[in-house]
Amino acid sequence: MKGAVIWGTVVLVLIGTVFGVAWLAKAPSSGTALTIPEISTADQTRGPKDARVVLVEYSDFLWPACGAFFPRLEDLNK
């Protein structure tokens, strides 16, 4: 009997999760789209202006995580 109650609870939780995810997928978005500003002459740039791939970086090298990532960015620029 105890096992049936546990399995019933698990099944109900799974069904609730599936319906919850489906409801969230249908929910209207908040309307905030990611927009990336155009690169201007005031921005620091490297490489050709007509490159096929553009890497836009926003970082603060005083923050340890950004400072630790800096060598990787330098490797990409070689």
PyMOL Python script that loads the backbone (N, CA, C, O; Angstrom):
from pymol import cmd

cmd.read_pdbstr("""\
ATOM      1  N   MET A   1       0.817  -1.203   0.000  1.00  0.00           N
ATOM      2  CA  MET A   1       0.000   0.000   0.000  1.00  0.00           C
ATOM      3  C   MET A   1       0.859   1.264   0.000  1.00  0.00           C
ATOM      4  O   MET A   1       0.568   2.230  -0.705  1.00  0.00           O
ATOM      5  N   LYS A   2       1.919   1.236   0.803  1.00  0.00           N
ATOM      6  CA  LYS A   2       2.799   2.402   0.899  1.00  0.00           C
ATOM      7  C   LYS A   2       3.447   2.704  -0.456  1.00  0.00           C
ATOM      8  O   LYS A   2       3.590   3.866  -0.836  1.00  0.00           O
ATOM      9  N   GLY A   3       3.835   1.652  -1.179  1.00  0.00           N
ATOM     10  CA  GLY A   3       4.460   1.821  -2.492  1.00  0.00           C
ATOM     11  C   GLY A   3       3.510   2.442  -3.498  1.00  0.00           C
ATOM     12  O   GLY A   3       3.926   3.242  -4.336  1.00  0.00           O
ATOM     13  N   ALA A   4       2.222   2.077  -3.421  1.00  0.00           N
ATOM     14  CA  ALA A   4       1.234   2.632  -4.350  1.00  0.00           C
ATOM     15  C   ALA A   4       1.053   4.134  -4.113  1.00  0.00           C
ATOM     16  O   ALA A   4       0.877   4.889  -5.069  1.00  0.00           O
ATOM     17  N   VAL A   5       1.092   4.565  -2.877  1.00  0.00           N
ATOM     18  CA  VAL A   5       0.950   5.986  -2.560  1.00  0.00           C
ATOM     19  C   VAL A   5       2.150   6.758  -3.091  1.00  0.00           C
ATOM     20  O   VAL A   5       1.995   7.845  -3.648  1.00  0.00           O
ATOM     21  N   ILE A   6       3.336   6.207  -2.921  1.00  0.00           N
ATOM     22  CA  ILE A   6       4.555   6.872  -3.420  1.00  0.00           C
ATOM     23  C   ILE A   6       4.511   6.978  -4.935  1.00  0.00           C
ATOM     24  O   ILE A   6       4.775   8.045  -5.489  1.00  0.00           O
ATOM     25  N   TRP A   7       4.177   5.873  -5.619  1.00  0.00           N
ATOM     26  CA  TRP A   7       4.119   5.901  -7.086  1.00  0.00           C
ATOM     27  C   TRP A   7       3.020   6.847  -7.582  1.00  0.00           C
ATOM     28  O   TRP A   7       3.199   7.542  -8.582  1.00  0.00           O
ATOM     29  N   GLY A   8       1.900   6.869  -6.887  1.00  0.00           N
ATOM     30  CA  GLY A   8       0.828   7.793  -7.267  1.00  0.00           C
ATOM     31  C   GLY A   8       1.274   9.244  -7.147  1.00  0.00           C
ATOM     32  O   GLY A   8       0.970  10.073  -8.005  1.00  0.00           O
ATOM     33  N   THR A   9       2.002   9.540  -6.067  1.00  0.00           N
ATOM     34  CA  THR A   9       2.516  10.892  -5.878  1.00  0.00           C
ATOM     35  C   THR A   9       3.510  11.253  -6.968  1.00  0.00           C
ATOM     36  O   THR A   9       3.464  12.359  -7.507  1.00  0.00           O
ATOM     37  N   VAL A  10       4.406  10.333  -7.299  1.00  0.00           N
ATOM     38  CA  VAL A  10       5.398  10.577  -8.354  1.00  0.00           C
ATOM     39  C   VAL A  10       4.703  10.839  -9.689  1.00  0.00           C
ATOM     40  O   VAL A  10       5.078  11.756 -10.419  1.00  0.00           O
ATOM     41  N   VAL A  11       3.697  10.036 -10.003  1.00  0.00           N
ATOM     42  CA  VAL A  11       2.970  10.213 -11.267  1.00  0.00           C
ATOM     43  C   VAL A  11       2.261  11.572 -11.288  1.00  0.00           C
ATOM     44  O   VAL A  11       2.292  12.263 -12.307  1.00  0.00           O
ATOM     45  N   LEU A  12       1.637  11.957 -10.200  1.00  0.00           N
ATOM     46  CA  LEU A  12       0.959  13.259 -10.153  1.00  0.00           C
ATOM     47  C   LEU A  12       1.939  14.411 -10.309  1.00  0.00           C
ATOM     48  O   LEU A  12       1.644  15.390 -10.995  1.00  0.00           O
ATOM     49  N   VAL A  13       3.103  14.302  -9.676  1.00  0.00           N
ATOM     50  CA  VAL A  13       4.116  15.349  -9.810  1.00  0.00           C
ATOM     51  C   VAL A  13       4.598  15.439 -11.247  1.00  0.00           C
ATOM     52  O   VAL A  13       4.761  16.539 -11.776  1.00  0.00           O
ATOM     53  N   LEU A  14       4.829  14.303 -11.883  1.00  0.00           N
ATOM     54  CA  LEU A  14       5.277  14.308 -13.291  1.00  0.00           C
ATOM     55  C   LEU A  14       4.222  14.913 -14.208  1.00  0.00           C
ATOM     56  O   LEU A  14       4.546  15.701 -15.096  1.00  0.00           O
ATOM     57  N   ILE A  15       2.978  14.550 -13.997  1.00  0.00           N
ATOM     58  CA  ILE A  15       1.898  15.104 -14.830  1.00  0.00           C
ATOM     59  C   ILE A  15       1.803  16.617 -14.606  1.00  0.00           C
ATOM     60  O   ILE A  15       1.663  17.381 -15.561  1.00  0.00           O
ATOM     61  N   GLY A  16       1.878  17.044 -13.348  1.00  0.00           N
ATOM     62  CA  GLY A  16       1.856  18.470 -13.053  1.00  0.00           C
ATOM     63  C   GLY A  16       3.013  19.202 -13.697  1.00  0.00           C
ATOM     64  O   GLY A  16       2.844  20.315 -14.195  1.00  0.00           O
ATOM     65  N   THR A  17       4.188  18.591 -13.694  1.00  0.00           N
ATOM     66  CA  THR A  17       5.365  19.204 -14.310  1.00  0.00           C
ATOM     67  C   THR A  17       5.167  19.355 -15.816  1.00  0.00           C
ATOM     68  O   THR A  17       5.482  20.401 -16.383  1.00  0.00           O
ATOM     69  N   VAL A  18       4.654  18.329 -16.454  1.00  0.00           N
ATOM     70  CA  VAL A  18       4.428  18.387 -17.904  1.00  0.00           C
ATOM     71  C   VAL A  18       3.433  19.497 -18.245  1.00  0.00           C
ATOM     72  O   VAL A  18       3.662  20.275 -19.171  1.00  0.00           O
ATOM     73  N   PHE A  19       2.339  19.568 -17.503  1.00  0.00           N
ATOM     74  CA  PHE A  19       1.352  20.618 -17.777  1.00  0.00           C
ATOM     75  C   PHE A  19       1.906  21.999 -17.447  1.00  0.00           C
ATOM     76  O   PHE A  19       1.594  22.970 -18.136  1.00  0.00           O
ATOM     77  N   GLY A  20       2.717  22.096 -16.408  1.00  0.00           N
ATOM     78  CA  GLY A  20       3.330  23.376 -16.056  1.00  0.00           C
ATOM     79  C   GLY A  20       4.268  23.870 -17.139  1.00  0.00           C
ATOM     80  O   GLY A  20       4.247  25.048 -17.494  1.00  0.00           O
ATOM     81  N   VAL A  21       5.089  22.976 -17.666  1.00  0.00           N
ATOM     82  CA  VAL A  21       6.007  23.357 -18.740  1.00  0.00           C
ATOM     83  C   VAL A  21       5.234  23.743 -19.995  1.00  0.00           C
ATOM     84  O   VAL A  21       5.585  24.713 -20.667  1.00  0.00           O
ATOM     85  N   ALA A  22       4.188  22.994 -20.314  1.00  0.00           N
ATOM     86  CA  ALA A  22       3.375  23.324 -21.488  1.00  0.00           C
ATOM     87  C   ALA A  22       2.711  24.690 -21.317  1.00  0.00           C
ATOM     88  O   ALA A  22       2.626  25.457 -22.276  1.00  0.00           O
ATOM     89  N   TRP A  23       2.243  24.999 -20.117  1.00  0.00           N
ATOM     90  CA  TRP A  23       1.607  26.295 -19.864  1.00  0.00           C
ATOM     91  C   TRP A  23       2.615  27.428 -19.988  1.00  0.00           C
ATOM     92  O   TRP A  23       2.309  28.478 -20.554  1.00  0.00           O
ATOM     93  N   LEU A  24       3.824  27.217 -19.456  1.00  0.00           N
ATOM     94  CA  LEU A  24       4.861  28.242 -19.571  1.00  0.00           C
ATOM     95  C   LEU A  24       5.280  28.461 -21.018  1.00  0.00           C
ATOM     96  O   LEU A  24       5.586  29.587 -21.410  1.00  0.00           O
ATOM     97  N   ALA A  25       5.297  27.403 -21.813  1.00  0.00           N
ATOM     98  CA  ALA A  25       5.680  27.536 -23.217  1.00  0.00           C
ATOM     99  C   ALA A  25       4.659  28.362 -23.993  1.00  0.00           C
ATOM    100  O   ALA A  25       5.016  29.054 -24.946  1.00  0.00           O
ATOM    101  N   LYS A  26       3.386  28.292 -23.588  1.00  0.00           N
ATOM    102  CA  LYS A  26       2.339  29.042 -24.273  1.00  0.00           C
ATOM    103  C   LYS A  26       2.211  30.474 -23.755  1.00  0.00           C
ATOM    104  O   LYS A  26       1.610  31.320 -24.418  1.00  0.00           O
ATOM    105  N   ALA A  27       2.764  30.748 -22.591  1.00  0.00           N
ATOM    106  CA  ALA A  27       2.619  32.073 -21.980  1.00  0.00           C
ATOM    107  C   ALA A  27       3.263  33.132 -22.870  1.00  0.00           C
ATOM    108  O   ALA A  27       4.339  32.906 -23.423  1.00  0.00           O
ATOM    109  N   PRO A  28       2.618  34.274 -23.009  1.00  0.00           N
ATOM    110  CA  PRO A  28       3.199  35.334 -23.834  1.00  0.00           C
ATOM    111  C   PRO A  28       4.506  35.839 -23.217  1.00  0.00           C
ATOM    112  O   PRO A  28       4.661  35.899 -21.997  1.00  0.00           O
ATOM    113  N   SER A  29       5.426  36.194 -24.088  1.00  0.00           N
ATOM    114  CA  SER A  29       6.708  36.688 -23.600  1.00  0.00           C
ATOM    115  C   SER A  29       6.543  38.086 -23.025  1.00  0.00           C
ATOM    116  O   SER A  29       5.541  38.759 -23.265  1.00  0.00           O
ATOM    117  N   SER A  30       7.526  38.501 -22.276  1.00  0.00           N
ATOM    118  CA  SER A  30       7.450  39.817 -21.639  1.00  0.00           C
ATOM    119  C   SER A  30       7.689  40.947 -22.627  1.00  0.00           C
ATOM    120  O   SER A  30       7.544  42.118 -22.275  1.00  0.00           O
ATOM    121  N   GLY A  31       8.049  40.615 -23.847  1.00  0.00           N
ATOM    122  CA  GLY A  31       8.257  41.635 -24.861  1.00  0.00           C
ATOM    123  C   GLY A  31       9.654  42.236 -24.853  1.00  0.00           C
ATOM    124  O   GLY A  31       9.926  43.180 -25.594  1.00  0.00           O
ATOM    125  N   THR A  32      10.526  41.709 -24.037  1.00  0.00           N
ATOM    126  CA  THR A  32      11.891  42.229 -23.991  1.00  0.00           C
ATOM    127  C   THR A  32      12.759  41.380 -24.911  1.00  0.00           C
ATOM    128  O   THR A  32      13.112  40.248 -24.581  1.00  0.00           O
ATOM    129  N   ALA A  33      13.088  41.925 -26.036  1.00  0.00           N
ATOM    130  CA  ALA A  33      13.940  41.231 -26.988  1.00  0.00           C
ATOM    131  C   ALA A  33      15.382  41.705 -26.810  1.00  0.00           C
ATOM    132  O   ALA A  33      15.631  42.863 -26.476  1.00  0.00           O
ATOM    133  N   LEU A  34      16.298  40.818 -27.031  1.00  0.00           N
ATOM    134  CA  LEU A  34      17.712  41.165 -26.932  1.00  0.00           C
ATOM    135  C   LEU A  34      18.101  41.970 -28.162  1.00  0.00           C
ATOM    136  O   LEU A  34      17.993  41.491 -29.290  1.00  0.00           O
ATOM    137  N   THR A  35      18.544  43.176 -27.938  1.00  0.00           N
ATOM    138  CA  THR A  35      19.012  44.005 -29.035  1.00  0.00           C
ATOM    139  C   THR A  35      20.460  44.378 -28.775  1.00  0.00           C
ATOM    140  O   THR A  35      20.824  44.780 -27.670  1.00  0.00           O
ATOM    141  N   ILE A  36      21.261  44.241 -29.783  1.00  0.00           N
ATOM    142  CA  ILE A  36      22.676  44.570 -29.679  1.00  0.00           C
ATOM    143  C   ILE A  36      22.899  45.865 -30.450  1.00  0.00           C
ATOM    144  O   ILE A  36      22.567  45.948 -31.633  1.00  0.00           O
ATOM    145  N   PRO A  37      23.455  46.867 -29.795  1.00  0.00           N
ATOM    146  CA  PRO A  37      23.669  48.137 -30.494  1.00  0.00           C
ATOM    147  C   PRO A  37      24.707  48.000 -31.602  1.00  0.00           C
ATOM    148  O   PRO A  37      25.590  47.143 -31.547  1.00  0.00           O
ATOM    149  N   GLU A  38      24.585  48.848 -32.591  1.00  0.00           N
ATOM    150  CA  GLU A  38      25.549  48.861 -33.689  1.00  0.00           C
ATOM    151  C   GLU A  38      26.925  49.276 -33.176  1.00  0.00           C
ATOM    152  O   GLU A  38      27.030  50.060 -32.233  1.00  0.00           O
ATOM    153  N   ILE A  39      27.959  48.761 -33.785  1.00  0.00           N
ATOM    154  CA  ILE A  39      29.319  49.146 -33.428  1.00  0.00           C
ATOM    155  C   ILE A  39      29.584  50.520 -34.024  1.00  0.00           C
ATOM    156  O   ILE A  39      29.379  50.745 -35.217  1.00  0.00           O
ATOM    157  N   SER A  40      30.043  51.435 -33.176  1.00  0.00           N
ATOM    158  CA  SER A  40      30.277  52.808 -33.636  1.00  0.00           C
ATOM    159  C   SER A  40      31.769  53.110 -33.644  1.00  0.00           C
ATOM    160  O   SER A  40      32.583  52.284 -33.232  1.00  0.00           O
ATOM    161  N   THR A  41      32.110  54.279 -34.109  1.00  0.00           N
ATOM    162  CA  THR A  41      33.515  54.687 -34.144  1.00  0.00           C
ATOM    163  C   THR A  41      34.055  54.946 -32.746  1.00  0.00           C
ATOM    164  O   THR A  41      35.271  54.992 -32.559  1.00  0.00           O
ATOM    165  N   ALA A  42      33.182  55.116 -31.762  1.00  0.00           N
ATOM    166  CA  ALA A  42      33.619  55.323 -30.385  1.00  0.00           C
ATOM    167  C   ALA A  42      34.039  54.011 -29.707  1.00  0.00           C
ATOM    168  O   ALA A  42      34.704  54.033 -28.672  1.00  0.00           O
ATOM    169  N   ASP A  43      33.650  52.866 -30.292  1.00  0.00           N
ATOM    170  CA  ASP A  43      33.991  51.564 -29.724  1.00  0.00           C
ATOM    171  C   ASP A  43      35.407  51.162 -30.109  1.00  0.00           C
ATOM    172  O   ASP A  43      35.891  51.502 -31.188  1.00  0.00           O
ATOM    173  N   GLN A  44      36.058  50.441 -29.222  1.00  0.00           N
ATOM    174  CA  GLN A  44      37.383  49.899 -29.543  1.00  0.00           C
ATOM    175  C   GLN A  44      37.182  48.633 -30.364  1.00  0.00           C
ATOM    176  O   GLN A  44      36.430  47.741 -29.972  1.00  0.00           O
ATOM    177  N   THR A  45      37.857  48.563 -31.505  1.00  0.00           N
ATOM    178  CA  THR A  45      37.693  47.416 -32.396  1.00  0.00           C
ATOM    179  C   THR A  45      39.055  46.887 -32.826  1.00  0.00           C
ATOM    180  O   THR A  45      40.070  47.578 -32.737  1.00  0.00           O
ATOM    181  N   ARG A  46      39.050  45.652 -33.291  1.00  0.00           N
ATOM    182  CA  ARG A  46      40.232  45.025 -33.886  1.00  0.00           C
ATOM    183  C   ARG A  46      39.797  44.299 -35.143  1.00  0.00           C
ATOM    184  O   ARG A  46      38.668  43.816 -35.226  1.00  0.00           O
ATOM    185  N   GLY A  47      40.663  44.222 -36.097  1.00  0.00           N
ATOM    186  CA  GLY A  47      40.386  43.443 -37.299  1.00  0.00           C
ATOM    187  C   GLY A  47      39.598  44.199 -38.337  1.00  0.00           C
ATOM    188  O   GLY A  47      39.263  45.370 -38.155  1.00  0.00           O
ATOM    189  N   PRO A  48      39.301  43.515 -39.440  1.00  0.00           N
ATOM    190  CA  PRO A  48      38.600  44.168 -40.551  1.00  0.00           C
ATOM    191  C   PRO A  48      37.150  44.483 -40.190  1.00  0.00           C
ATOM    192  O   PRO A  48      36.517  43.745 -39.434  1.00  0.00           O
ATOM    193  N   LYS A  49      36.643  45.551 -40.718  1.00  0.00           N
ATOM    194  CA  LYS A  49      35.266  45.987 -40.444  1.00  0.00           C
ATOM    195  C   LYS A  49      34.234  45.068 -41.090  1.00  0.00           C
ATOM    196  O   LYS A  49      33.091  45.009 -40.637  1.00  0.00           O
ATOM    197  N   ASP A  50      34.629  44.340 -42.157  1.00  0.00           N
ATOM    198  CA  ASP A  50      33.684  43.474 -42.860  1.00  0.00           C
ATOM    199  C   ASP A  50      33.896  41.993 -42.522  1.00  0.00           C
ATOM    200  O   ASP A  50      33.636  41.128 -43.359  1.00  0.00           O
ATOM    201  N   ALA A  51      34.359  41.697 -41.317  1.00  0.00           N
ATOM    202  CA  ALA A  51      34.608  40.314 -40.904  1.00  0.00           C
ATOM    203  C   ALA A  51      33.300  39.523 -40.861  1.00  0.00           C
ATOM    204  O   ALA A  51      32.240  40.075 -40.566  1.00  0.00           O
ATOM    205  N   ARG A  52      33.388  38.233 -41.158  1.00  0.00           N
ATOM    206  CA  ARG A  52      32.201  37.378 -41.133  1.00  0.00           C
ATOM    207  C   ARG A  52      31.727  37.105 -39.707  1.00  0.00           C
ATOM    208  O   ARG A  52      30.536  36.904 -39.467  1.00  0.00           O
ATOM    209  N   VAL A  53      32.658  37.099 -38.775  1.00  0.00           N
ATOM    210  CA  VAL A  53      32.333  36.842 -37.374  1.00  0.00           C
ATOM    211  C   VAL A  53      32.731  38.061 -36.561  1.00  0.00           C
ATOM    212  O   VAL A  53      33.835  38.586 -36.706  1.00  0.00           O
ATOM    213  N   VAL A  54      31.818  38.509 -35.700  1.00  0.00           N
ATOM    214  CA  VAL A  54      32.082  39.667 -34.850  1.00  0.00           C
ATOM    215  C   VAL A  54      31.881  39.235 -33.403  1.00  0.00           C
ATOM    216  O   VAL A  54      30.843  38.673 -33.053  1.00  0.00           O
ATOM    217  N   LEU A  55      32.865  39.498 -32.577  1.00  0.00           N
ATOM    218  CA  LEU A  55      32.774  39.202 -31.149  1.00  0.00           C
ATOM    219  C   LEU A  55      32.626  40.515 -30.410  1.00  0.00           C
ATOM    220  O   LEU A  55      33.510  41.371 -30.465  1.00  0.00           O
ATOM    221  N   VAL A  56      31.511  40.676 -29.718  1.00  0.00           N
ATOM    222  CA  VAL A  56      31.274  41.877 -28.928  1.00  0.00           C
ATOM    223  C   VAL A  56      31.499  41.499 -27.471  1.00  0.00           C
ATOM    224  O   VAL A  56      30.899  40.553 -26.960  1.00  0.00           O
ATOM    225  N   GLU A  57      32.367  42.247 -26.814  1.00  0.00           N
ATOM    226  CA  GLU A  57      32.734  41.915 -25.440  1.00  0.00           C
ATOM    227  C   GLU A  57      32.404  43.073 -24.517  1.00  0.00           C
ATOM    228  O   GLU A  57      32.765  44.220 -24.782  1.00  0.00           O
ATOM    229  N   TYR A  58      31.721  42.764 -23.445  1.00  0.00           N
ATOM    230  CA  TYR A  58      31.460  43.722 -22.379  1.00  0.00           C
ATOM    231  C   TYR A  58      32.067  43.116 -21.121  1.00  0.00           C
ATOM    232  O   TYR A  58      31.599  42.079 -20.652  1.00  0.00           O
ATOM    233  N   SER A  59      33.082  43.733 -20.577  1.00  0.00           N
ATOM    234  CA  SER A  59      33.706  43.148 -19.394  1.00  0.00           C
ATOM    235  C   SER A  59      34.339  44.211 -18.519  1.00  0.00           C
ATOM    236  O   SER A  59      34.522  45.360 -18.921  1.00  0.00           O
ATOM    237  N   ASP A  60      34.660  43.795 -17.328  1.00  0.00           N
ATOM    238  CA  ASP A  60      35.291  44.649 -16.331  1.00  0.00           C
ATOM    239  C   ASP A  60      36.453  43.842 -15.776  1.00  0.00           C
ATOM    240  O   ASP A  60      36.245  42.907 -15.003  1.00  0.00           O
ATOM    241  N   PHE A  61      37.669  44.192 -16.159  1.00  0.00           N
ATOM    242  CA  PHE A  61      38.817  43.375 -15.786  1.00  0.00           C
ATOM    243  C   PHE A  61      39.191  43.501 -14.310  1.00  0.00           C
ATOM    244  O   PHE A  61      40.084  42.796 -13.839  1.00  0.00           O
ATOM    245  N   LEU A  62      38.528  44.377 -13.585  1.00  0.00           N
ATOM    246  CA  LEU A  62      38.724  44.419 -12.137  1.00  0.00           C
ATOM    247  C   LEU A  62      37.912  43.327 -11.445  1.00  0.00           C
ATOM    248  O   LEU A  62      38.171  42.987 -10.291  1.00  0.00           O
ATOM    249  N   TRP A  63      36.931  42.782 -12.158  1.00  0.00           N
ATOM    250  CA  TRP A  63      36.155  41.675 -11.625  1.00  0.00           C
ATOM    251  C   TRP A  63      36.928  40.399 -11.924  1.00  0.00           C
ATOM    252  O   TRP A  63      37.313  40.202 -13.077  1.00  0.00           O
ATOM    253  N   PRO A  64      37.177  39.521 -10.960  1.00  0.00           N
ATOM    254  CA  PRO A  64      38.048  38.366 -11.153  1.00  0.00           C
ATOM    255  C   PRO A  64      37.654  37.442 -12.312  1.00  0.00           C
ATOM    256  O   PRO A  64      38.530  36.939 -13.016  1.00  0.00           O
ATOM    257  N   ALA A  65      36.378  37.214 -12.518  1.00  0.00           N
ATOM    258  CA  ALA A  65      35.965  36.308 -13.586  1.00  0.00           C
ATOM    259  C   ALA A  65      36.320  36.872 -14.965  1.00  0.00           C
ATOM    260  O   ALA A  65      36.779  36.129 -15.832  1.00  0.00           O
ATOM    261  N   CYS A  66      36.116  38.164 -15.174  1.00  0.00           N
ATOM    262  CA  CYS A  66      36.463  38.788 -16.456  1.00  0.00           C
ATOM    263  C   CYS A  66      37.978  38.810 -16.643  1.00  0.00           C
ATOM    264  O   CYS A  66      38.477  38.555 -17.740  1.00  0.00           O
ATOM    265  N   GLY A  67      38.704  39.115 -15.575  1.00  0.00           N
ATOM    266  CA  GLY A  67      40.161  39.127 -15.662  1.00  0.00           C
ATOM    267  C   GLY A  67      40.722  37.754 -15.981  1.00  0.00           C
ATOM    268  O   GLY A  67      41.717  37.641 -16.697  1.00  0.00           O
ATOM    269  N   ALA A  68      40.088  36.698 -15.454  1.00  0.00           N
ATOM    270  CA  ALA A  68      40.544  35.337 -15.728  1.00  0.00           C
ATOM    271  C   ALA A  68      40.255  34.939 -17.175  1.00  0.00           C
ATOM    272  O   ALA A  68      40.966  34.104 -17.736  1.00  0.00           O
ATOM    273  N   PHE A  69      39.231  35.520 -17.781  1.00  0.00           N
ATOM    274  CA  PHE A  69      38.861  35.182 -19.155  1.00  0.00           C
ATOM    275  C   PHE A  69      39.711  35.933 -20.183  1.00  0.00           C
ATOM    276  O   PHE A  69      39.751  35.544 -21.350  1.00  0.00           O
ATOM    277  N   PHE A  70      40.378  36.985 -19.769  1.00  0.00           N
ATOM    278  CA  PHE A  70      41.144  37.822 -20.687  1.00  0.00           C
ATOM    279  C   PHE A  70      42.168  37.037 -21.513  1.00  0.00           C
ATOM    280  O   PHE A  70      42.245  37.269 -22.719  1.00  0.00           O
ATOM    281  N   PRO A  71      42.967  36.113 -20.934  1.00  0.00           N
ATOM    282  CA  PRO A  71      43.906  35.350 -21.776  1.00  0.00           C
ATOM    283  C   PRO A  71      43.241  34.560 -22.894  1.00  0.00           C
ATOM    284  O   PRO A  71      43.822  34.406 -23.968  1.00  0.00           O
ATOM    285  N   ARG A  72      42.034  34.059 -22.660  1.00  0.00           N
ATOM    286  CA  ARG A  72      41.307  33.343 -23.711  1.00  0.00           C
ATOM    287  C   ARG A  72      40.952  34.270 -24.867  1.00  0.00           C
ATOM    288  O   ARG A  72      41.048  33.886 -26.033  1.00  0.00           O
ATOM    289  N   LEU A  73      40.546  35.478 -24.541  1.00  0.00           N
ATOM    290  CA  LEU A  73      40.230  36.451 -25.591  1.00  0.00           C
ATOM    291  C   LEU A  73      41.463  36.812 -26.392  1.00  0.00           C
ATOM    292  O   LEU A  73      41.386  36.983 -27.608  1.00  0.00           O
ATOM    293  N   GLU A  74      42.588  36.930 -25.728  1.00  0.00           N
ATOM    294  CA  GLU A  74      43.837  37.219 -26.443  1.00  0.00           C
ATOM    295  C   GLU A  74      44.201  36.072 -27.378  1.00  0.00           C
ATOM    296  O   GLU A  74      44.721  36.309 -28.469  1.00  0.00           O
ATOM    297  N   ASP A  75      43.935  34.827 -26.968  1.00  0.00           N
ATOM    298  CA  ASP A  75      44.186  33.673 -27.837  1.00  0.00           C
ATOM    299  C   ASP A  75      43.316  33.745 -29.081  1.00  0.00           C
ATOM    300  O   ASP A  75      43.769  33.387 -30.168  1.00  0.00           O
ATOM    301  N   LEU A  76      42.072  34.202 -28.941  1.00  0.00           N
ATOM    302  CA  LEU A  76      41.177  34.325 -30.099  1.00  0.00           C
ATOM    303  C   LEU A  76      41.664  35.375 -31.088  1.00  0.00           C
ATOM    304  O   LEU A  76      41.380  35.279 -32.282  1.00  0.00           O
ATOM    305  N   ASN A  77      42.385  36.362 -30.612  1.00  0.00           N
ATOM    306  CA  ASN A  77      42.854  37.452 -31.474  1.00  0.00           C
ATOM    307  C   ASN A  77      44.152  37.133 -32.214  1.00  0.00           C
ATOM    308  O   ASN A  77      44.632  37.951 -32.998  1.00  0.00           O
ATOM    309  N   LYS A  78      44.715  35.971 -31.976  1.00  0.00           N
ATOM    310  CA  LYS A  78      45.979  35.614 -32.660  1.00  0.00           C
ATOM    311  C   LYS A  78      45.723  35.105 -34.048  1.00  0.00           C
ATOM    312  O   LYS A  78      46.664  34.760 -34.763  1.00  0.00           O
TER     313      LYS A  78
END
""", "prot")
cmd.dss("prot")
cmd.show_as("cartoon", "prot")
cmd.util.cbc("prot")
cmd.orient("prot")
